[in-house]
Amino acid sequence: MMKLLSCRYNMDTNRVEARFEDGTVLSLDCIAIEDEYGNTPAQRAELDWLLYNKLLEYAQMVLDGEIEHFLSLGCDHGGLED
């Protein structure tokens, strides 16, 4: 796969537009990703946290098929803070 250069979240379509070094643009449907991998409220919160805070990493993990493994680690970025 070509190198991922940048990402932009389009709030109107709820998609991430990923741009690669060869000029290709790929659109990731965040609703479909959440439906597929966000099986619990904590996983959905983690996906949202990644989407708003680590967009490039979010896209790269989805494209590489690593998002399910990441969510299985039980990270707590999306949780509410005291």
RALINSUL-V499345 format. One line per field, one symbol per residue. psi: psi as a letter, one per 20 degrees, with the letter a starting at -180 (. if undefined). Layout:
psi: ???
//
This chain:
psi: qrppgrqppohhilqpopprhjipppppohghghhgimirhghhhggggggihmgghggghghikihggghiikqkhiqqq.
//
